[in-house]
Every structure is written in structure tokens, then in C-alpha cells.
Amino acid sequence: MEENVRPWGNYDVLLDASNCKVKQITVKPGGRLSYQYHHKRSEVWVVVSGSGLFTLDGVTERVHAGKIVKIPMGHLHRIYNNMQEDLVFIEVQLGSYFGEDDIVRVDDDYNRQ
């Protein structure tokens, strides 16, 4: 299993197939993913533990264990762990390409491009 550390936490790739990619993503307390979109994939997130704030196209809602969110291709999204315990979700990517270079960051707390 491939683990990738980021400033906001980490993710593990659980499945990397030709038609989908599945990750387990852990956002540490105070961590926030970049406000981003993708050209070649949509995503479905299932929160498995913790809670936080999910934003899709400027609309923010609280998410918690059991919540499922769908992110269409090309739509801006991010998640913020504003709690004191890890926020963990499963991300299923569907589309034609799953590389990290298909992340278009509009805003990033960690000054990544």
C-alpha cells in the first residue's frame, strides 16, 4: 500500500485500476485540502470517522461519519478538519485519468501550485 504525506495529513492508495482509483485520506486536526477541481475525473467521498466542513462550489456543509458527497468533474471542492480528532474518508475517483497533476488548485493554505 502506497502512503503519501501532505501538509494537511496523508493518504493511502487502496486501489489503482484503469477505470478508478480509491484512496483512504486522513486530514489531521486543523488541516485543510486545497480548494481544487479536476479536468479528467469526478469523485465520491465517504466519511468514515471524524467530522469537518466540506465545500462544493462555494457552499459549505458539516460532514461526519456516514456522510457521502459527490463531486462532479470540474467542480471546486475542499474539506477542512476544524475538530480535534482525525477526519478520515474514502475517496473513489472515476474518469479517464487519476494522476496528481490533474489537481487544479484555486486556493491553498500551504502555497502549493
Backbone hydrogen bonds, N-H to C=O, Kabsch-Sander energy under -0.5 kcal/mol:
donor,donor_aa,acceptor,acceptor_aa,energy
2,E,13,V,-0.7
4,N,11,Y,-2.9
6,R,9,G,-3.0
9,G,6,R,-1.0
10,N,26,T,-2.2
11,Y,4,N,-2.2
12,D,24,Q,-2.5
13,V,2,E,-2.2
14,L,12,D,-0.7
14,L,22,V,-2.7
15,L,22,V,-1.7
17,A,20,C,-2.5
21,K,93,Q,-1.5
22,V,15,L,-2.7
23,K,91,E,-2.4
24,Q,12,D,-2.7
25,I,23,K,-0.6
25,I,89,F,-3.1
26,T,10,N,-3.1
27,V,25,I,-0.5
27,V,87,L,-3.2
28,K,8,W,-2.3
28,K,26,T,-0.6
30,G,81,N,-2.8
31,G,28,K,-2.7
33,L,79,I,-2.2
35,Y,107,D,-2.7
36,Q,34,S,-0.8
36,Q,77,H,-2.3
37,Y,104,V,-1.4
42,S,94,L,-3.0
43,E,71,I,-2.4
44,V,92,V,-1.9
45,W,69,V,-2.8
46,V,90,I,-2.3
47,V,45,W,-0.5
47,V,67,K,-2.6
48,V,88,V,-2.7
49,S,88,V,-1.7
52,G,63,V,-2.1
53,L,80,Y,-2.8
54,F,52,G,-0.5
54,F,61,E,-3.0
55,T,78,R,-2.7
56,L,59,V,-2.3
57,D,76,L,-2.6
59,V,56,L,-1.8
60,T,58,G,-0.6
61,E,54,F,-2.7
63,V,52,G,-2.8
65,A,50,G,-0.8
66,G,47,V,-3.2
67,K,64,H,-2.5
69,V,45,W,-2.5
71,I,43,E,-3.4
74,G,38,H,-1.5
75,H,72,P,-1.9
77,H,36,Q,-2.2
78,R,55,T,-1.8
80,Y,53,L,-2.5
81,N,31,G,-3.0
82,N,80,Y,-1.1
87,L,27,V,-2.4
88,V,49,S,-2.6
88,V,86,D,-0.5
89,F,25,I,-2.3
90,I,46,V,-2.7
91,E,23,K,-2.8
92,V,44,V,-2.8
92,V,90,I,-0.5
93,Q,21,K,-3.4
93,Q,91,E,-0.6
94,L,42,S,-2.4
95,G,19,N,-0.6
96,S,40,K,-2.0
97,Y,40,K,-1.1
102,D,99,G,-1.7
103,I,100,E,-1.1
104,V,37,Y,-2.6
104,V,102,D,-0.7
105,R,103,I,-0.7
106,V,35,Y,-3.4
107,D,35,Y,-1.4
111,N,108,D,-1.3
